[in-house]
């Protein structure tokens, strides 16, 4: 298992990485390149998930990064998990998306909010990769208003809860063994009547209704989940009944920062691909990189990437110091990081595809996969519009 003890603070008045942090990033990048880069094409073509991926990540100590060692984790910090995400995204963005759904949205929320019994039952398997995790929040009628418009319900009957409803666009849905599900336990109380539950795929009344066919991130499988009097043991309640909003809000800002790091890894890869192609591709007897219009695109891509990197690393440092999210400077900064990184990544990837020209338009190319994927990150984890609303709300508070 790789030693990923807590990364020291960023040398980060300049938003640079410390020596130890750079070693973590380099180690994770080399591992992802060796094990995951070659899987991209099949994952995209077939919407195929490599079953060995999570156990491999677990063996490297890349799962349960912030979880204490007694429960199978690495006992490290958020910044470390973010650097691992960045590295994986460089070489297999689909796998990076599934990684954060498992690591950040499911595992870390259970570790932060669940009882000792639930932690002991689920965290070791999630940390070694023998279990795959997911989060179930979004519904067909509840996207940006995921809490207020939630229709899934949970009703206590004796020593169990009965869940009814559906969840939509659930990353890892088809492959997850454990799903952190949100449901209304008191419909009259609105958002103050939501609870969180750990649901196993074998629970009676829980089925994967359909695997969804996506434009990008196709190897990160996505599903609609259905609950028809799904029987959940009462002890699988996370936190307290009607306390689910606190569970959600404790993790959303961390989610925004970790998704921003996927953008960073993808943009790094897109720039590398574009530079290599500009050197190799010849037109009019010269490499296209000799032409100033191509040089201008590369320069703009580089500036966008470096501003993204600085903001992302600043947000990661802030996340390390944050006790919880949902308000204040970290709330604003996390929204800014994902807003800027998602929109900048889309521009960088689009410019890279333009440099590739006709070959970039071919579906089998790596830059095409990045182009098709990038748009999701302006939508998922809260749309760009919601991110702007958060920032403005904090500025005007």
TIMI-612428 format. One record per residue (C-alpha): residue in one letter; y negated, x, z negated. Coordinates in steps of 0.1 Angstrom, whole numbers, plus 5000, padded with zeros to 4 digits. Layout:
TIMI-612428
AYXZ/...
This chain:
TIMI-612428
X500050005000/X496650135009/X494350224980/X491349994983/X489850024949/X486449874945/X484050004970/X480950154955/X477550004962/X476250044997/X474050355000/X472350065010/X468650095007/X469250195043/X472149945047/X474650225054/X478150245041/X479250485014/X481850745022/X484550535005/X483450225023/X483550405057/X487050525049/X488150165042/X486650045075/X488150335095/X491650285079/X491649905086/X490349955121/X493050215130/X495649985115/X494449685135/X494249875167/X497750005163/X499349675153/X497249385166/X495349485197/X498349465219/X499049105207/X495748965220/X496848855255/X500048675243/X498148505215/X495548375239/X497948275267/X500448095245/X498448005214/X501148215197/X500948335161/X502748665152/X504748585120/X504748955110/X500948975108/X500448845072/X503249045057/X501849355075/X498449295061/X499949235026/X501849565027/X498649745035/X496849585005/X494549385028/X495449045012/X494248934978/X491549204980/X489549064951/X492548944931/X493649134900/X496649364904/X498749154879/X498848874904/X499549094934/X496049174945/X494149494951/X491549444923/X488749534947/X485449354957/X484149124983/X482449395004/X485849555009/X487449235022/X484449195045/X484949545060/X488649465066/X487549155084/X485049345106/X487849595115/X490449335124/X487849145145/X487149455166/X490749455178/X491949095175/X489348835168/X491948555166/X493848735139/X490548795120/X489748425120/X493248345106/X492848625081/X489648485065/X491048125064/X493948275044/X492048535024/X488648385018/X488948015022/X492247955005/X493348254984/X489948354970/X489047994961/X492347944943/X491748274924/X488248174915/X488847814904/X492547734897/X494447724865/X496448024853/X499547834862/X498547764898/X497348124902/X500748254889/X502648024912/X500748084945/X498748404944/X501548654945/X502948504977/X499548474993/X498848834984/X502048974999/X501848765030/X505048565024/X502848255022/X500148165046/X497047985034/X494547735049/X491647515038/X491447145045/X487847015044/X486646895078/X487646545090/X487246365123/X484146185109/X483046455084/X481846775099/X478346895089/X478446615063/X481846715052/X481346605016/X479246285020/X481446145048/X484846245034/X487345965039/X490546135025/X491445994991/X493646084962/X494845844936/X496545934903/X499845764897/X501545904866/X502146274869/X501146294905/X498446224930/X498846024962/X496746164991/X495845955021/X493746055051/X493446335077/X491846675081/X490746805115/X490147145131/X492147325103/X492547695110/X496047805102/X497047445100/X500247475121/X501447785102/X500147735066/X502547715037/X499747635013/X496547435020/X493647384997/X492747015003/X489646814993/X489846444987/X487846164970/X489346074936/X486345834928/X484945674960/X482145504941/X480845834928/X480245974963/X480146354965/X480546364927/X483946204930/X485746474951/X488646684938/X490546984951/X494347024954/X496847284964/X499247114988/X502447275001/X503747205036/X506947065022/X505346795001/X506446445010/X503946255031/X502246565045/X502646645082/X500946855109/X499946575133/X499046795162/X498347145172/X494947165189/X494247335222/X491047545220/X488747725244/X488748045224/X490348205193/X493548055207/X495948285188/X494448155155/X496247825156/X494447505146/X495747165137/X495046805126/X496746735093/X497846395081/X498546265046/X500345935041/X500945885003/X501346255001/X502846334967/X500946614949/X501946714914/X499046654889/X499147024879/X498147114915/X494646984908/X492247274912/X489647274884/X488946934870/X489146584885/X485946504904/X484946864902/X485746954938/X482147004949/X481847294925/X484947444941/X483547394976/X480047534967/X481447834948/X482947964981/X480747845010/X478148125009/X480948385007/X482548215037/X479348245057/X479048615050/X482748685059/X482448485091/X479348695100/X481549005097/X483848865124/X480748845147/X479949205139/X483449325148/X483449125180/X480049255190/X481049615184/X483949575207/X481949395234/X479449685234/X482149945236/X483849765265/X480549725283/X479550095279/X482950205292/X482749975322/X479250085330/X480450445332/X483450365353/X482450095377/X480750225409/X478550045433/X476350195460/X478050525454/X476950545417/X478150425383/X476450095375/X475250255343/X472850455364/X470850145372/X468050055349/X468849685347/X472249765333/X470750025310/X468349755297/X471149525289/X473049795270/X469949885251/X469349525241/X472949485231/X472749795209/X469549675191/X471049335185/X474249495171/X472349725147/X470149455134/X473249235129/X474949525111/X472049585087/X471749215078/X475449165074/X475849465051/X472849355030/X474449015026/X477749175017/X476049384990/X474349064977/X477748884977/X479149164955/X476549094929/X476648714932/X478448514905/X478448194926/X476848054957/X475047734966/X471547814956/X468848084955/X468448404975/X472148454982/X472448104996/X469448175019/X470648525028/X474248425036/X472948145060/X470648405076/X473448655081/X475748405098/X472948245118/X471648575132/X475048735137/X476648435155/X473748385179/X473348765185/X477048805191/X477048535217/X474148715235/X475849045233/X479148915246/X477448725274/X475549035285/X478749235284/X480448985306/X477548995330/X478049375332/X481649325340/X480649075368/X483548905386/X486249085367/X484848965334/X485148605347/X488948655350/X490648475321/X493048765313/X490349025305/X489449115270/X485749055275/X486648705287/X488548635255/X485548745235/X483148535255/X485348225251/X485648285214/X482048365204/X480648015207/X482847885179/X480948095153/X477747915161/X479647595151/X482247665125/X481447735088/X478347525093/X476447495126/X473447705135/X471347395128/X472747355093/X472147725086/X468447685096/X468147385073/X469547585044/X467147875050/X464147645054/X465147445023/X465247755001/X461947885015/X460247545007/X461847494973/
